[in-house]
């Protein structure tokens, strides 16, 4: 749906620790699948959201999440999708899926990239 609340989490994107660099060996399959969906639906536009856990400074996490979202959008664009269809933005530790943010498992769930359909 096109709305402001329905987000889909990427489940097989991996970044180098503390970095915005995608581990392409582990991430390429999912990026390729997403690009194929965009190709099948040429009018779809999407917001790419980057998130972190609450470890470290919020400002640093916001920068990291923004850089990760931009790198994901760049990787998808590199697979033949018009970059104008992708709107990356980092949210840092905002909007945690695991609000406690107090265990490694919980923090791992909050470190994510999500996508929301904005037009179709």
C-alpha positions as CSV (number, residue, x, y, z in Angstrom):
1,X,0.0,0.0,0.0
2,X,0.9,3.6,-0.4
3,X,0.8,5.1,3.1
4,X,3.2,6.5,5.7
5,X,3.1,3.5,8.1
6,X,3.7,0.3,6.1
7,X,7.4,-0.4,6.0
8,X,9.1,-3.6,4.8
9,X,12.4,-4.6,6.3
10,X,15.3,-5.9,4.2
11,X,16.4,-9.1,5.9
12,X,19.6,-9.9,4.0
13,X,21.6,-6.6,3.8
14,X,24.9,-6.6,5.6
15,X,27.2,-3.6,6.3
16,X,30.7,-3.6,7.6
17,X,30.6,-2.9,11.4
18,X,30.4,0.8,12.1
19,X,30.4,1.6,8.3
20,X,28.0,2.4,5.6
21,X,29.8,0.1,3.2
22,X,27.6,-2.8,2.0
23,X,29.0,-6.3,2.1
24,X,28.0,-7.0,-1.5
25,X,28.8,-10.7,-1.2
26,X,26.0,-11.1,1.4
27,X,23.7,-8.3,0.1
28,X,23.7,-8.7,-3.7
29,X,20.9,-11.3,-3.9
30,X,18.5,-9.1,-2.0
31,X,19.4,-6.0,-3.8
32,X,18.9,-7.8,-7.1
33,X,15.5,-9.1,-6.0
34,X,14.4,-5.6,-5.0
35,X,15.6,-4.1,-8.3
36,X,13.6,-6.8,-10.2
37,X,10.5,-5.7,-8.3
38,X,11.1,-2.1,-9.3
39,X,11.5,-3.2,-12.9
40,X,8.2,-5.2,-12.8
41,X,6.4,-2.1,-11.4
42,X,7.9,0.9,-13.2
43,X,5.7,3.5,-11.5
44,X,6.7,2.5,-8.0
45,X,8.6,5.0,-5.9
46,X,9.9,4.3,-2.5
47,X,11.4,5.7,0.7
48,X,14.5,3.9,1.9
49,X,14.9,4.2,5.6
50,X,18.1,3.6,7.5
51,X,18.1,2.9,11.3
52,X,20.6,2.1,14.0
53,X,20.4,0.9,17.6
54,X,21.0,3.4,20.5
55,X,24.7,2.7,21.0
56,X,26.9,5.8,20.7
57,X,25.9,9.4,20.0
58,X,22.5,10.0,18.3
59,X,24.0,12.4,15.8
60,X,26.6,9.9,14.7
61,X,24.0,7.2,14.4
62,X,21.8,9.5,12.3
63,X,24.8,10.2,9.9
64,X,25.6,6.5,9.7
65,X,22.0,5.5,9.0
66,X,21.6,8.2,6.4
67,X,24.8,7.0,4.6
68,X,23.6,3.4,4.7
69,X,20.2,4.3,3.3
70,X,22.0,6.3,0.5
71,X,24.3,3.4,-0.3
72,X,21.4,1.0,-0.5
73,X,19.6,3.4,-2.9
74,X,22.8,3.8,-4.9
75,X,23.2,0.0,-5.1
76,X,19.7,-0.4,-6.4
77,X,20.1,2.4,-8.9
78,X,23.3,0.6,-10.0
79,X,21.1,-2.3,-11.0
80,X,19.2,-0.2,-13.5
81,X,16.6,1.6,-11.4
82,X,16.2,5.4,-11.8
83,X,17.6,7.0,-8.7
84,X,14.7,9.5,-8.8
85,X,12.4,6.6,-7.8
86,X,14.3,6.2,-4.5
87,X,14.3,8.5,-1.6
88,X,16.9,7.5,1.1
89,X,16.8,8.9,4.6
90,X,18.5,8.0,7.8
91,X,16.6,8.0,11.1
92,X,19.3,6.8,13.5
93,X,17.9,5.3,16.6
94,X,14.4,6.7,16.0
95,X,11.5,4.3,15.5
96,X,13.0,1.2,17.1
97,X,11.2,-2.1,16.4
98,X,12.5,-3.4,19.7
99,X,12.1,-0.4,22.1
100,X,14.0,-1.9,25.0
101,X,17.2,-1.7,23.0
102,X,18.9,-3.5,25.8
103,X,20.2,-6.8,24.4
104,X,22.3,-7.7,21.4
105,X,19.3,-9.4,19.8
106,X,17.1,-6.4,20.4
107,X,19.8,-4.0,19.1
108,X,20.3,-6.1,16.0
109,X,16.6,-5.8,15.1
110,X,16.9,-2.0,15.3
111,X,19.9,-1.9,13.0
112,X,18.0,-2.2,9.7
113,X,17.1,-0.8,6.3
114,X,13.4,-0.6,5.4
115,X,11.5,0.4,2.4
116,X,8.1,2.1,2.1
117,X,6.1,2.5,-1.1
118,X,5.4,6.2,-1.7
119,X,3.8,5.9,-5.2
120,X,2.6,3.2,-7.5
